[in-house]
Amino acid sequence: MAVGHAFRDMPFGSVHFKIGAVLFFAFAIEAWEMLILTYVASDLATSLQVGATQVGIAISALFLGMIPGSLLWGPISDRIGRKATCAWSFAGYGVITLLSCFAPNFETLAIARFLSGLLFSGVFTVTFPYFEELLPVKVRGKAAVYLAAGWPIGILAALGTTALIGGHGWRWVVAVSALASLWGIVVYKVVPESPYWLARRGRNEDAHDVLERLGAQDISRSTILTVSVDKRQTIWSLFRGKMGRITVIQVLINFTFSWGYWGLQSWMPTLLEGRGLSASSSLSFIALSAILMIPGYMTASYLTGRFGRKWIFTGYVLAAAGGGFFFATASTETEMHIGMFSLAFFAMGAWGVWDTWMGELYPSAMRGSGFGLGIFGQRVANTIAPSLVGFLLASATGATSTILFINAFLFATVVLGLFLPETEGSELE
């Protein structure tokens, strides 16, 4: 029997809720780590006696490390399992990040941040596929979108950490971020290994044990559990035939969507200050935007369960582009707030659906590798976009034209999304 069939009529129980809560906070820690240096940038520049360019490089170094990291950890997770991937990734990230607190100069910090990104991308690559492989079919979309709501919680955690201990310097802020890696122990203790991976490795009894724990019903222990592709796959398998078309489209979506979101988000404090807000008001504005992301996830979760991935994702991205346009052309502070909050609401709802949809496009043997390629597309955009947007803002292009340029990537995301297959209600392979 196909493992996916065991999830067809599986009830959603307390064990799924507990697993979701643990992985939710793991995802929040990822967001926290990605943004933390952004909020202590001024102290970092003063402490290491560097300029804005070097600070930007230090921030981008994490994403630069995630580029090769996502290509490595995806296949690793398909080979050694989801649980082991989370454990090793969290551990490596914690050690390197803690050591980065003692960086004597900018060069050492940049190298440490690169290595942190290289190691931590394992958690980022596997979190959503891991959760999806433990969820009943009927709630997979709705529950996985809620997992994505860890992003605004991570933003708030980064802001809160900065507000509480930022006065002691950036080293203390980064040290607290490193201690968050201990959450990997909780993940390892609470979250079971994916039964898809266990069945593919021939560990039939272990797969049955996990399915029983998850609440699978009426499955005989003598049943041999299978997956659609059980032989070892190379990363090049993702570029052949129908799978190749899906891979190219989803990597492009990850690039365009990340560019459209991160290109604006990374320069948001500067853009807000340019519109007349003080530095403290800008951080408060960002915190309020983060809070408004949560209902964006909630509505997307409900709607994707009813209408599927494709139309909710493309509709939300289109609405986010509308919010970005409204923000770019705002002539009053009220209009600026409406545009920015609309962008936050719809962009984050779309991200939740996309993170869910992307993992569903691949069979178990290639799910980690396929998701890793998507993260690769995101990180390339995360690395390039801040620099190019900064160049455009510094040139005669102006803020409004730059924001509209960023918005063009969101429109490209909508078009690309129309060419992917719907996955709502289908069993994972």
One Martini backbone bead per residue (centre of mass of N, CA, C, O) as a GRO file, in nm:
protein
  429
    1MET     BB    1   0.098   0.035   0.021
    2ALA     BB    2   0.065   0.354   0.008
    3VAL     BB    3   0.145   0.589   0.229
    4GLY     BB    4  -0.058   0.814   0.142
    5HIS     BB    5  -0.319   0.642   0.206
    6ALA     BB    6  -0.297   0.667   0.525
    7PHE     BB    7  -0.387   0.990   0.502
    8ARG     BB    8  -0.677   1.011   0.390
    9ASP     BB    9  -0.843   0.919   0.687
   10MET     BB   10  -0.689   1.079   0.883
   11PRO     BB   11  -0.693   1.221   1.177
   12PHE     BB   12  -0.682   1.516   1.356
   13GLY     BB   13  -0.454   1.555   1.624
   14SER     BB   14  -0.255   1.623   1.894
   15VAL     BB   15   0.007   1.531   1.754
   16HIS     BB   16  -0.007   1.737   1.523
   17PHE     BB   17  -0.011   1.989   1.698
   18LYS     BB   18   0.265   1.943   1.834
   19ILE     BB   19   0.433   1.934   1.579
   20GLY     BB   20   0.350   2.213   1.473
   21ALA     BB   21   0.459   2.379   1.713
   22VAL     BB   22   0.757   2.298   1.687
   23LEU     BB   23   0.794   2.388   1.382
   24PHE     BB   24   0.702   2.677   1.416
   25PHE     BB   25   0.949   2.767   1.595
   26ALA     BB   26   1.162   2.691   1.392
   27PHE     BB   27   1.069   2.901   1.179
   28ALA     BB   28   1.098   3.151   1.363
   29ILE     BB   29   1.408   3.124   1.395
   30GLU     BB   30   1.474   3.171   1.101
   31ALA     BB   31   1.366   3.461   1.086
   32TRP     BB   32   1.534   3.577   1.312
   33GLU     BB   33   1.814   3.523   1.184
   34MET     BB   34   1.767   3.682   0.909
   35LEU     BB   35   1.708   3.980   1.076
   36ILE     BB   36   1.888   4.064   1.323
   37LEU     BB   37   2.113   4.251   1.186
   38THR     BB   38   1.924   4.475   1.084
   39TYR     BB   39   1.859   4.587   1.395
   40VAL     BB   40   2.205   4.620   1.450
   41ALA     BB   41   2.363   4.789   1.235
   42SER     BB   42   2.471   5.043   1.383
   43ASP     BB   43   2.639   4.895   1.602
   44LEU     BB   44   2.811   4.731   1.410
   45ALA     BB   45   2.950   4.972   1.269
   46THR     BB   46   3.076   5.093   1.528
   47SER     BB   47   3.230   4.845   1.645
   48LEU     BB   48   3.389   4.777   1.350
   49GLN     BB   49   3.434   5.023   1.172
   50VAL     BB   50   3.201   5.049   0.945
   51GLY     BB   51   3.006   5.057   0.675
   52ALA     BB   52   2.722   5.001   0.494
   53THR     BB   53   2.846   4.795   0.301
   54GLN     BB   54   2.954   4.594   0.514
   55VAL     BB   55   2.685   4.542   0.649
   56GLY     BB   56   2.547   4.427   0.397
   57ILE     BB   57   2.741   4.187   0.372
   58ALA     BB   58   2.680   4.057   0.647
   59ILE     BB   59   2.381   4.007   0.585
   60SER     BB   60   2.425   3.850   0.305
   61ALA     BB   61   2.603   3.607   0.398
   62LEU     BB   62   2.379   3.419   0.488
   63PHE     BB   63   2.248   3.390   0.203
   64LEU     BB   64   2.502   3.295   0.059
   65GLY     BB   65   2.521   3.028   0.227
   66MET     BB   66   2.232   2.918   0.131
   67ILE     BB   67   2.289   2.845  -0.159
   68PRO     BB   68   2.463   2.586  -0.118
   69GLY     BB   69   2.297   2.468   0.119
   70SER     BB   70   2.032   2.398  -0.040
   71LEU     BB   71   2.179   2.196  -0.235
   72LEU     BB   72   2.276   2.002  -0.002
   73TRP     BB   73   2.028   1.948   0.203
   74GLY     BB   74   1.820   1.821   0.025
   75PRO     BB   75   1.966   1.549  -0.041
   76ILE     BB   76   2.029   1.483   0.253
   77SER     BB   77   1.730   1.450   0.347
   78ASP     BB   78   1.679   1.210   0.144
   79ARG     BB   79   1.906   1.027   0.282
   80ILE     BB   80   1.892   1.074   0.624
   81GLY     BB   81   1.655   1.256   0.684
   82ARG     BB   82   1.466   1.486   0.860
   83LYS     BB   83   1.563   1.467   1.155
   84ALA     BB   84   1.874   1.474   1.113
   85THR     BB   85   1.881   1.740   0.963
   86CYS     BB   86   1.780   1.921   1.192
   87ALA     BB   87   1.994   1.850   1.403
   88TRP     BB   88   2.257   1.928   1.244
   89SER     BB   89   2.175   2.215   1.163
   90PHE     BB   90   2.130   2.336   1.442
   91ALA     BB   91   2.406   2.272   1.564
   92GLY     BB   92   2.592   2.418   1.361
   93TYR     BB   93   2.464   2.697   1.386
   94GLY     BB   94   2.509   2.744   1.693
   95VAL     BB   95   2.818   2.735   1.697
   96ILE     BB   96   2.885   2.953   1.484
   97THR     BB   97   2.718   3.187   1.604
   98LEU     BB   98   2.862   3.198   1.875
   99LEU     BB   99   3.145   3.259   1.754
  100SER     BB  100   3.061   3.534   1.610
  101CYS     BB  101   3.061   3.712   1.875
  102PHE     BB  102   3.403   3.710   1.858
  103ALA     BB  103   3.448   3.892   1.632
  104PRO     BB  104   3.713   4.121   1.553
  105ASN     BB  105   3.595   4.150   1.254
  106PHE     BB  106   3.442   4.170   0.956
  107GLU     BB  107   3.560   3.920   0.811
  108THR     BB  108   3.489   3.710   1.028
  109LEU     BB  109   3.185   3.761   1.033
  110ALA     BB  110   3.124   3.696   0.736
  111ILE     BB  111   3.217   3.401   0.749
  112ALA     BB  112   3.028   3.311   0.980
  113ARG     BB  113   2.763   3.381   0.831
  114PHE     BB  114   2.805   3.191   0.597
  115LEU     BB  115   2.817   2.929   0.771
  116SER     BB  116   2.540   2.962   0.900
  117GLY     BB  117   2.382   2.943   0.635
  118LEU     BB  118   2.488   2.667   0.542
  119LEU     BB  119   2.372   2.512   0.801
  120PHE     BB  120   2.069   2.634   0.834
  121SER     BB  121   1.937   2.541   0.557
  122GLY     BB  122   1.832   2.267   0.653
  123VAL     BB  123   1.585   2.365   0.808
  124PHE     BB  124   1.456   2.532   0.579
  125THR     BB  125   1.429   2.291   0.373
  126VAL     BB  126   1.259   2.072   0.573
  127THR     BB  127   1.010   2.174   0.732
  128PHE     BB  128   0.770   2.143   0.529
  129PRO     BB  129   0.806   1.851   0.426
  130TYR     BB  130   0.793   1.725   0.706
  131PHE     BB  131   0.505   1.814   0.785
  132GLU     BB  132   0.352   1.700   0.534
  133GLU     BB  133   0.449   1.391   0.603
  134LEU     BB  134   0.234   1.414   0.882
  135LEU     BB  135  -0.036   1.479   0.725
  136PRO     BB  136  -0.344   1.495   0.653
  137VAL     BB  137  -0.500   1.560   0.365
  138LYS     BB  138  -0.749   1.748   0.465
  139VAL     BB  139  -0.515   1.951   0.632
  140ARG     BB  140  -0.246   2.021   0.494
  141GLY     BB  141  -0.283   2.309   0.389
  142LYS     BB  142  -0.387   2.457   0.643
  143ALA     BB  143  -0.152   2.375   0.838
  144ALA     BB  144   0.100   2.469   0.671
  145VAL     BB  145   0.028   2.770   0.666
  146TYR     BB  146   0.055   2.811   0.973
  147LEU     BB  147   0.359   2.761   0.984
  148ALA     BB  148   0.432   3.033   0.832
  149ALA     BB  149   0.355   3.219   1.087
  150GLY     BB  150   0.649   3.221   1.208
  151TRP     BB  151   0.764   3.473   1.073
  152PRO     BB  152   0.637   3.710   1.244
  153ILE     BB  153   0.742   3.594   1.511
  154GLY     BB  154   1.039   3.629   1.435
  155ILE     BB  155   1.030   3.934   1.401
  156LEU     BB  156   0.937   3.994   1.692
  157ALA     BB  157   1.179   3.857   1.827
  158ALA     BB  158   1.395   4.041   1.704
  159LEU     BB  159   1.279   4.305   1.813
  160GLY     BB  160   1.273   4.223   2.114
  161THR     BB  161   1.574   4.162   2.146
  162THR     BB  162   1.668   4.444   2.068
  163ALA     BB  163   1.510   4.603   2.288
  164LEU     BB  164   1.633   4.448   2.544
  165ILE     BB  165   1.969   4.399   2.439
  166GLY     BB  166   2.084   4.615   2.233
  167GLY     BB  167   2.241   4.800   2.443
  168HIS     BB  168   2.485   4.571   2.467
  169GLY     BB  169   2.495   4.477   2.177
  170TRP     BB  170   2.530   4.263   1.906
  171ARG     BB  171   2.659   4.016   2.051
  172TRP     BB  172   2.418   3.949   2.239
  173VAL     BB  173   2.206   3.908   2.022
  174VAL     BB  174   2.351   3.670   1.878
  175ALA     BB  175   2.372   3.483   2.124
  176VAL     BB  176   2.069   3.436   2.156
  177SER     BB  177   2.033   3.312   1.877
  178ALA     BB  178   2.215   3.065   1.930
  179LEU     BB  179   2.039   2.942   2.168
  180ALA     BB  180   1.792   2.869   1.982
  181SER     BB  181   1.918   2.595   1.874
  182LEU     BB  182   1.805   2.410   2.111
  183TRP     BB  183   1.535   2.340   1.964
  184GLY     BB  184   1.642   2.086   1.817
  185ILE     BB  185   1.587   1.892   2.053
  186VAL     BB  186   1.280   1.907   2.040
  187VAL     BB  187   1.247   1.805   1.755
  188TYR     BB  188   1.384   1.526   1.803
  189LYS     BB  189   1.185   1.431   2.039
  190VAL     BB  190   0.887   1.489   1.898
  191VAL     BB  191   0.952   1.437   1.597
  192PRO     BB  192   0.897   1.220   1.364
  193GLU     BB  193   0.967   1.036   1.121
  194SER     BB  194   0.917   0.989   0.801
  195PRO     BB  195   0.731   0.740   0.647
  196TYR     BB  196   0.838   0.779   0.363
  197TRP     BB  197   1.137   0.741   0.425
  198LEU     BB  198   1.117   0.466   0.567
  199ALA     BB  199   0.993   0.310   0.327
  200ARG     BB  200   1.228   0.371   0.126
  201ARG     BB  201   1.440   0.220   0.337
  202GLY     BB  202   1.276  -0.047   0.448
  203ARG     BB  203   1.122   0.057   0.729
  204ASN     BB  204   0.832  -0.074   0.800
  205GLU     BB  205   0.794  -0.079   1.109
  206ASP     BB  206   0.858   0.221   1.159
  207ALA     BB  207   0.632   0.331   0.981
  208HIS     BB  208   0.401   0.203   1.145
  209ASP     BB  209   0.461   0.346   1.410
  210VAL     BB  210   0.409   0.632   1.309
  211LEU     BB  211   0.119   0.592   1.203
  212GLU     BB  212   0.000   0.517   1.478
  213ARG     BB  213   0.077   0.781   1.621
  214LEU     BB  214  -0.096   0.956   1.401
  215GLY     BB  215  -0.379   0.765   1.350
  216ALA     BB  216  -0.386   0.528   1.185
  217GLN     BB  217  -0.625   0.310   1.020
  218ASP     BB  218  -0.661  -0.014   0.928
  219ILE     BB  219  -0.347  -0.129   0.938
  220SER     BB  220  -0.158  -0.376   0.869
  221ARG     BB  221   0.155  -0.494   0.970
  222SER     BB  222   0.189  -0.663   0.689
  223THR     BB  223   0.204  -0.415   0.532
  224ILE     BB  224   0.349  -0.283   0.250
  225LEU     BB  225   0.524   0.008   0.221
  226THR     BB  226   0.505   0.269  -0.029
  227VAL     BB  227   0.658   0.445  -0.301
  228SER     BB  228   0.683   0.573  -0.615
  229VAL     BB  229   0.995   0.639  -0.537
  230ASP     BB  230   1.268   0.413  -0.420
  231LYS     BB  231   1.503   0.518  -0.559
  232ARG     BB  232   1.781   0.667  -0.623
  233GLN     BB  233   1.835   1.018  -0.663
  234THR     BB  234   1.917   1.280  -0.856
  235ILE     BB  235   1.917   1.614  -0.922
  236TRP     BB  236   1.868   1.562  -1.237
  237SER     BB  237   1.576   1.443  -1.212
  238LEU     BB  238   1.438   1.736  -1.187
  239PHE     BB  239   1.506   1.789  -1.525
  240ARG     BB  240   1.295   1.570  -1.622
  241GLY     BB  241   1.047   1.623  -1.798
  242LYS     BB  242   0.785   1.713  -1.612
  243MET     BB  243   0.969   1.781  -1.369
  244GLY     BB  244   1.137   1.999  -1.511
  245ARG     BB  245   0.912   2.206  -1.550
  246ILE     BB  246   0.844   2.243  -1.251
  247THR     BB  247   1.125   2.330  -1.154
  248VAL     BB  248   1.164   2.587  -1.322
  249ILE     BB  249   0.911   2.736  -1.222
  250GLN     BB  250   0.963   2.728  -0.909
  251VAL     BB  251   1.236   2.876  -0.915
  252LEU     BB  252   1.129   3.135  -1.046
  253ILE     BB  253   0.924   3.200  -0.826
  254ASN     BB  254   1.126   3.223  -0.594
  255PHE     BB  255   1.276   3.459  -0.720
  256THR     BB  256   1.046   3.669  -0.777
  257PHE     BB  257   0.913   3.668  -0.496
  258SER     BB  258   1.165   3.742  -0.329
  259TRP     BB  259   1.224   4.001  -0.470
  260GLY     BB  260   0.951   4.144  -0.417
  261TYR     BB  261   0.986   4.123  -0.103
  262TRP     BB  262   1.295   4.170  -0.016
  263GLY     BB  263   1.357   4.432  -0.171
  264LEU     BB  264   1.164   4.586   0.030
  265GLN     BB  265   1.223   4.483   0.323
  266SER     BB  266   1.536   4.558   0.347
  267TRP     BB  267   1.443   4.887   0.292
  268MET     BB  268   1.213   4.988   0.482
  269PRO     BB  269   1.341   5.179   0.690
  270THR     BB  270   1.447   5.379   0.473
  271LEU     BB  271   1.177   5.440   0.332
  272LEU     BB  272   1.032   5.549   0.587
  273GLU     BB  273   1.234   5.776   0.651
  274GLY     BB  274   1.190   5.913   0.368
  275ARG     BB  275   0.872   5.964   0.466
  276GLY     BB  276   0.928   6.080   0.789
  277LEU     BB  277   1.021   5.855   0.970
  278SER     BB  278   1.147   5.741   1.234
  279ALA     BB  279   1.326   5.489   1.354
  280SER     BB  280   1.120   5.404   1.575
  281SER     BB  281   0.867   5.419   1.390
  282SER     BB  282   0.961   5.207   1.186
  283LEU     BB  283   0.966   4.964   1.384
  284SER     BB  284   0.667   4.987   1.461
  285PHE     BB  285   0.561   4.949   1.175
  286ILE     BB  286   0.682   4.664   1.133
  287ALA     BB  287   0.543   4.528   1.373
  288LEU     BB  288   0.252   4.580   1.273
  289SER     BB  289   0.287   4.426   1.008
  290ALA     BB  290   0.346   4.152   1.139
  291ILE     BB  291   0.069   4.122   1.274
  292LEU     BB  292  -0.092   4.142   0.991
  293MET     BB  293   0.009   3.866   0.879
  294ILE     BB  294  -0.162   3.660   1.035
  295PRO     BB  295  -0.442   3.697   0.888
  296GLY     BB  296  -0.323   3.617   0.616
  297TYR     BB  297  -0.278   3.320   0.690
  298MET     BB  298  -0.564   3.247   0.784
  299THR     BB  299  -0.713   3.300   0.517
  300ALA     BB  300  -0.535   3.118   0.336
  301SER     BB  301  -0.592   2.856   0.483
  302TYR     BB  302  -0.896   2.844   0.430
  303LEU     BB  303  -0.898   2.888   0.113
  304THR     BB  304  -0.710   2.651   0.021
  305GLY     BB  305  -0.910   2.428   0.132
  306ARG     BB  306  -1.138   2.518  -0.088
  307PHE     BB  307  -0.962   2.632  -0.372
  308GLY     BB  308  -0.668   2.598  -0.347
  309ARG     BB  309  -0.355   2.705  -0.459
  310LYS     BB  310  -0.351   2.871  -0.724
  311TRP     BB  311  -0.574   3.100  -0.673
  312ILE     BB  312  -0.469   3.202  -0.401
  313PHE     BB  313  -0.182   3.270  -0.471
  314THR     BB  314  -0.228   3.460  -0.718
  315GLY     BB  315  -0.427   3.653  -0.574
  316TYR     BB  316  -0.237   3.744  -0.342
  317VAL     BB  317  -0.005   3.854  -0.515
  318LEU     BB  318  -0.174   4.065  -0.663
  319ALA     BB  319  -0.257   4.217  -0.403
  320ALA     BB  320   0.033   4.284  -0.314
  321ALA     BB  321   0.099   4.458  -0.560
  322GLY     BB  322  -0.118   4.666  -0.495
  323GLY     BB  323   0.007   4.753  -0.224
  324GLY     BB  324   0.280   4.844  -0.341
  325PHE     BB  325   0.163   5.064  -0.526
  326PHE     BB  326   0.025   5.230  -0.301
  327PHE     BB  327   0.289   5.288  -0.149
  328ALA     BB  328   0.447   5.429  -0.386
  329THR     BB  329   0.192   5.653  -0.433
  330ALA     BB  330   0.182   5.785  -0.170
  331SER     BB  331   0.077   6.109  -0.013
  332THR     BB  332   0.016   5.976   0.265
  333GLU     BB  333   0.033   5.815   0.562
  334THR     BB  334  -0.226   5.652   0.532
  335GLU     BB  335  -0.165   5.529   0.253
  336MET     BB  336   0.098   5.394   0.343
  337HIS     BB  337  -0.033   5.203   0.547
  338ILE     BB  338  -0.227   5.056   0.358
  339GLY     BB  339  -0.016   4.946   0.159
  340MET     BB  340   0.167   4.793   0.361
  341PHE     BB  341  -0.054   4.613   0.495
  342SER     BB  342  -0.144   4.476   0.235
  343LEU     BB  343   0.126   4.351   0.165
  344ALA     BB  344   0.155   4.181   0.423
  345PHE     BB  345  -0.105   4.016   0.410
  346PHE     BB  346  -0.076   3.890   0.113
  347ALA     BB  347   0.219   3.792   0.102
  348MET     BB  348   0.203   3.592   0.345
  349GLY     BB  349  -0.028   3.420   0.243
  350ALA     BB  350   0.125   3.331  -0.013
  351TRP     BB  351   0.368   3.198   0.129
  352GLY     BB  352   0.210   2.976   0.270
  353VAL     BB  353   0.108   2.840   0.012
  354TRP     BB  354   0.383   2.797  -0.128
  355ASP     BB  355   0.527   2.621   0.086
  356THR     BB  356   0.317   2.397   0.042
  357TRP     BB  357   0.314   2.348  -0.271
  358MET     BB  358   0.611   2.282  -0.335
  359GLY     BB  359   0.629   1.997  -0.187
  360GLU     BB  360   0.379   1.862  -0.357
  361LEU     BB  361   0.535   1.836  -0.648
  362TYR     BB  362   0.686   1.588  -0.509
  363PRO     BB  363   0.834   1.314  -0.446
  364SER     BB  364   0.989   1.180  -0.179
  365ALA     BB  365   1.279   1.133  -0.314
  366MET     BB  366   1.260   1.471  -0.414
  367ARG     BB  367   1.155   1.682  -0.206
  368GLY     BB  368   1.410   1.804  -0.079
  369SER     BB  369   1.553   1.884  -0.344
  370GLY     BB  370   1.327   2.062  -0.461
  371PHE     BB  371   1.310   2.258  -0.221
  372GLY     BB  372   1.609   2.344  -0.233
  373LEU     BB  373   1.591   2.483  -0.510
  374GLY     BB  374   1.393   2.697  -0.417
  375ILE     BB  375   1.577   2.822  -0.200
  376PHE     BB  376   1.792   2.901  -0.399
  377GLY     BB  377   1.620   3.113  -0.549
  378GLN     BB  378   1.574   3.290  -0.302
  379ARG     BB  379   1.877   3.350  -0.222
  380VAL     BB  380   1.959   3.493  -0.474
  381ALA     BB  381   1.760   3.724  -0.435
  382ASN     BB  382   1.849   3.805  -0.143
  383THR     BB  383   2.139   3.889  -0.239
  384ILE     BB  384   2.079   4.091  -0.483
  385ALA     BB  385   1.843   4.291  -0.422
  386PRO     BB  386   1.960   4.489  -0.205
  387SER     BB  387   2.183   4.606  -0.388
  388LEU     BB  388   2.011   4.705  -0.630
  389VAL     BB  389   1.811   4.875  -0.469
  390GLY     BB  390   2.026   5.059  -0.345
  391PHE     BB  391   2.123   5.172  -0.618
  392LEU     BB  392   1.850   5.293  -0.709
  393LEU     BB  393   1.810   5.481  -0.460
  394ALA     BB  394   2.092   5.637  -0.512
  395SER     BB  395   1.981   5.721  -0.759
  396ALA     BB  396   1.763   5.881  -0.992
  397THR     BB  397   1.513   5.693  -0.973
  398GLY     BB  398   1.378   5.643  -0.705
  399ALA     BB  399   1.140   5.512  -0.497
  400THR     BB  400   0.892   5.468  -0.678
  401SER     BB  401   1.034   5.324  -0.919
  402THR     BB  402   1.157   5.098  -0.751
  403ILE     BB  403   0.892   4.971  -0.645
  404LEU     BB  404   0.776   4.911  -0.927
  405PHE     BB  405   1.003   4.721  -1.007
  406ILE     BB  406   0.949   4.513  -0.784
  407ASN     BB  407   0.648   4.454  -0.870
  408ALA     BB  408   0.711   4.303  -1.137
  409PHE     BB  409   0.783   4.033  -0.990
  410LEU     BB  410   0.495   3.973  -0.893
  411PHE     BB  411   0.364   3.946  -1.172
  412ALA     BB  412   0.543   3.710  -1.264
  413THR     BB  413   0.444   3.513  -1.045
  414VAL     BB  414   0.152   3.488  -1.141
  415VAL     BB  415   0.206   3.367  -1.420
  416LEU     BB  416   0.368   3.114  -1.328
  417GLY     BB  417   0.145   2.985  -1.139
  418LEU     BB  418  -0.050   2.889  -1.381
  419PHE     BB  419   0.160   2.628  -1.462
  420LEU     BB  420   0.069   2.470  -1.214
  421PRO     BB  421  -0.039   2.214  -1.033
  422GLU     BB  422  -0.283   2.090  -0.852
  423THR     BB  423  -0.292   1.959  -0.483
  424GLU     BB  424  -0.551   1.957  -0.358
  425GLY     BB  425  -0.645   1.642  -0.210
  426SER     BB  426  -0.379   1.499  -0.253
  427GLU     BB  427  -0.156   1.262  -0.246
  428LEU     BB  428   0.139   1.178  -0.153
  429GLU     BB  429   0.429   1.014  -0.302
   0.00000   0.00000   0.00000
